[in-house]
Amino acid sequence: MSGTSLDGLDLVDVTIWGEANSLSFRINNTTSLPYSKEVQITLKNSFNRTEKEVQNTSIEYGRFLGNAVRDFMNEFEIEKVDFIASHGHTIFHKPEEGITVQIGDGQTLSNVSGLKVICDFRTQDVDLGGQGAPLVPIGDQLFFSEFDYCLNLGGFANISFDDKGIRKAYDICPVNIVLNHYTRKIGLEYDEGGKIASEGATNSELLKALNKLPFYSKPYPKSLGYEFVVEEIIPLIDAMESSISVILRTVVEHAAIQLAMNLHKSNASVLITGGGAYNSFLIERIKDLSLLEIQIPTKEIIDFKEALIFSLLGYLKSMNRVNCLSSVTGARKNHSSGKIYEPEK
């Protein structure tokens, strides 16, 4: 799993078992590989490259993933693997235009690793008129149904919940993808615990402008991509504010407001995962603006829930069972999404 915040690659070795809607999982081994500056720049700049350049980068990144998997298996002495479920790295996501692109060429990954690969989980959903995102809610439904809300605070914040027996989910707002963009300007990968943000003052004019962006008034299903940040968020911030602490404080407040508005059930139980779960200042602001029972799980679940659930997507695809919910993405029907690759002889 590689997220939009560009912090690195998550690998998780999972065992899944059970029947139909009663599945269990065990996380056996995990690791996170921080991206080098070179890889970060390559992935970030792919957004501006030609189609042919993106294809070449996809093959190169597929080779990188394959080697990472082999190293992971060697490190933990993993002998048996049924398949690799790979999310890849999102370069373009404009579902309203029928576009979603995740690089990490499946055939290259399969050839380098020597293993069966299941990947490209979003394209089919977009082809069926869906958002291609979020895809994690099927895992929330099957693995974490005891919570009223499942909230992931990654590059973007997304939410999943049960509404009268139907799973609903959507992206709420950018979080780490914006915060990390500005901390990198001062040589930091992220604002640890939200400390810098907590020392800044809110720019009320900027906060008002952020909260007025048209995306927030759209009905769900809806999803966000890197384009939204580049085209709407960053230009707005850069035009109004230059102090990093003020920017971080304002973005945290903006996220907390949007989250509180969307998690509106009183005393609801909320499972929070993703890197934002470690931003204690953001969590504090969410608590201040809502009436929620927030639960921060184990570090393993915080860090690897998305990778865990993409293993589930691969598991379901391998048996041709539904892994994309139309109630979540807006696709014309529930479906089993993903492409399968075997090593070439």
Salt bridges, closest charged atoms under 4 A:
ASP82 OD1 - LYS80 NZ 2.79
ASP120 OD2 - LYS339 NZ 3.07
ASP125 OD1 - HIS335 NE2 2.74
ASP140 OD1 - LYS305 NZ 2.74
ASP163 OD2 - LYS168 NZ 3.30
GLU189 OE2 - LYS37 NZ 3.27
GLU189 OE1 - ARG184 NE 3.25
GLU199 OE2 - LYS195 NZ 2.63
GLU231 OE2 - LYS94 NZ 3.69
GLU253 OE1 - ARG249 NH1 2.79
GLU253 OE2 - ARG285 NH2 2.74
ASP288 OD2 - ARG285 NH1 2.95
ASP303 OD2 - LYS299 NZ 2.74
